[in-house]
Amino acid sequence: MNIALDPQTEARLRAIADARHLSLESCLAQIVGSIAEPPLAELSPAGPKDSLVDFFRRSPLWGANLNLERVQDYPRTIDLG
């Protein structure tokens, strides 16, 4: 596969690759792999469906014991005179 990059982008990618002690090709493979991380089956509409409970269990806030109760605010009397 050939990818055409402008010189500035290529220079930035080479600097990233050098900092990671990788070849440019290996660095690009890691970057593209991280972007394409979810398997295609999960991205397709026919993929597995999770329940709402599963969705919240995967949340970074799972187990944080947050109080999500709504504070009841009752009507107040207002003096209009």
C-alpha positions in Angstrom: 0.0 0.0 0.0 1.2 3.5 -0.8 0.2 6.6 1.1 1.0 10.1 -0.2 1.8 12.5 2.7 2.7 16.1 2.5 6.3 16.8 3.7 5.2 18.4 7.1 3.0 15.4 8.0 5.7 13.0 7.0 8.2 14.9 9.1 5.9 14.8 12.2 5.3 11.1 11.7 9.0 10.4 11.4 9.6 12.3 14.6 6.9 10.3 16.4 8.4 7.0 15.0 11.9 8.1 16.1 10.7 9.0 19.6 9.1 5.5 19.9 12.2 3.8 18.4 10.2 2.4 15.6 10.4 2.4 11.8 8.0 4.7 10.1 6.0 1.7 8.8 5.7 0.1 12.3 4.6 3.5 13.8 2.0 4.0 11.1 0.7 0.4 11.6 0.3 1.1 15.4 -1.5 4.4 14.7 -3.9 2.9 12.2 -4.4 -0.1 14.4 -5.4 2.0 17.3 -7.9 3.9 15.2 -9.4 0.7 13.8 -9.4 -1.0 17.2 -13.1 -2.1 17.5 -13.7 -5.3 15.5 -15.8 -4.7 12.5 -18.6 -7.0 13.9 -19.1 -4.5 16.7 -19.4 -1.6 14.3 -21.9 -3.2 12.0 -25.6 -2.8 12.7 -26.0 -6.6 12.7 -23.3 -6.9 15.4 -24.0 -8.1 19.0 -26.4 -5.9 21.0 -25.6 -5.1 24.6 -28.2 -4.4 27.2 -28.4 -1.0 28.9 -27.0 -2.7 32.1 -23.9 -3.9 30.1 -23.5 -0.4 28.7 -23.4 1.1 32.2 -21.2 -1.6 33.6 -18.5 -0.7 31.0 -18.7 2.9 32.1 -15.6 4.3 33.9 -18.0 5.5 36.6 -19.2 2.0 37.4 -18.8 1.4 41.1 -18.3 5.1 42.0 -21.4 5.0 44.2 -22.8 8.2 42.7 -26.0 9.6 44.2 -28.2 10.2 41.2 -31.4 11.0 43.1 -33.2 14.1 42.0 -33.6 16.8 44.6 -37.3 17.6 45.0 -37.9 21.3 44.7 -41.4 22.3 45.8 -43.2 25.5 44.8 -42.5 28.6 46.8 -44.9 31.4 47.7 -44.0 34.6 46.0 -45.1 38.0 47.2 -46.2 39.9 44.1 -47.4 43.0 46.0 
